[in-house]
Amino acid sequence: MDVTTLRIAATVVSFITFVGILVWAFSSRNKAQFDEAAQLPFQQD
Protein backbone atom coordinates (compact mmCIF):
# COMPACT_ATOMS: atom_id res chain seq x y z
CA MET A 1 0.00 0.00 0.00
CA ASP A 2 1.33 3.36 -0.94
CA VAL A 3 0.42 6.85 0.25
CA THR A 4 -1.97 7.45 -2.66
CA THR A 5 -4.07 4.42 -1.75
CA LEU A 6 -4.31 5.60 1.86
CA ARG A 7 -5.39 9.06 0.71
CA ILE A 8 -8.06 7.57 -1.54
CA ALA A 9 -9.33 5.38 1.31
CA ALA A 10 -9.45 8.35 3.69
CA THR A 11 -11.36 10.41 1.13
CA VAL A 12 -13.90 7.64 0.51
CA VAL A 13 -14.43 7.06 4.24
CA SER A 14 -14.85 10.79 4.82
CA PHE A 15 -17.38 11.07 2.00
CA ILE A 16 -19.40 8.11 3.30
CA THR A 17 -19.39 9.65 6.78
CA PHE A 18 -20.55 12.99 5.34
CA VAL A 19 -23.40 11.34 3.42
CA GLY A 20 -24.40 9.43 6.57
CA ILE A 21 -24.59 12.66 8.56
CA LEU A 22 -26.72 14.25 5.83
CA VAL A 23 -29.12 11.31 5.80
CA TRP A 24 -29.39 11.43 9.60
CA ALA A 25 -29.89 15.22 9.69
CA PHE A 26 -32.59 15.29 7.03
CA SER A 27 -34.40 12.16 8.16
CA SER A 28 -38.07 12.83 8.90
CA ARG A 29 -38.03 10.96 12.21
CA ASN A 30 -35.65 13.60 13.66
CA LYS A 31 -37.74 16.57 12.53
CA ALA A 32 -39.73 16.93 15.75
CA GLN A 33 -36.60 16.77 17.88
CA PHE A 34 -34.82 19.37 15.74
CA ASP A 35 -37.87 21.67 15.75
CA GLU A 36 -37.96 21.49 19.54
CA ALA A 37 -34.24 22.26 19.77
CA ALA A 38 -34.65 25.21 17.39
CA GLN A 39 -37.18 26.79 19.76
CA LEU A 40 -34.97 26.55 22.88
CA PRO A 41 -33.51 30.09 22.63
CA PHE A 42 -37.02 31.56 22.59
CA GLN A 43 -38.32 29.62 25.62
CA GLN A 44 -36.26 31.30 28.32
CA ASP A 45 -37.97 32.41 31.51
C-alpha positions as CSV (number, residue, x, y, z in Angstrom):
1,M,0.0,0.0,0.0
2,D,1.3,3.4,-0.9
3,V,0.4,6.8,0.2
4,T,-2.0,7.5,-2.7
5,T,-4.1,4.4,-1.7
6,L,-4.3,5.6,1.9
7,R,-5.4,9.1,0.7
8,I,-8.1,7.6,-1.5
9,A,-9.3,5.4,1.3
10,A,-9.5,8.3,3.7
11,T,-11.4,10.4,1.1
12,V,-13.9,7.6,0.5
13,V,-14.4,7.1,4.2
14,S,-14.8,10.8,4.8
15,F,-17.4,11.1,2.0
16,I,-19.4,8.1,3.3
17,T,-19.4,9.7,6.8
18,F,-20.6,13.0,5.3
19,V,-23.4,11.3,3.4
20,G,-24.4,9.4,6.6
21,I,-24.6,12.7,8.6
22,L,-26.7,14.2,5.8
23,V,-29.1,11.3,5.8
24,W,-29.4,11.4,9.6
25,A,-29.9,15.2,9.7
26,F,-32.6,15.3,7.0
27,S,-34.4,12.2,8.2
28,S,-38.1,12.8,8.9
29,R,-38.0,11.0,12.2
30,N,-35.7,13.6,13.7
31,K,-37.7,16.6,12.5
32,A,-39.7,16.9,15.8
33,Q,-36.6,16.8,17.9
34,F,-34.8,19.4,15.7
35,D,-37.9,21.7,15.7
36,E,-38.0,21.5,19.5
37,A,-34.2,22.3,19.8
38,A,-34.6,25.2,17.4
39,Q,-37.2,26.8,19.8
40,L,-35.0,26.5,22.9
41,P,-33.5,30.1,22.6
42,F,-37.0,31.6,22.6
43,Q,-38.3,29.6,25.6
44,Q,-36.3,31.3,28.3
45,D,-38.0,32.4,31.5
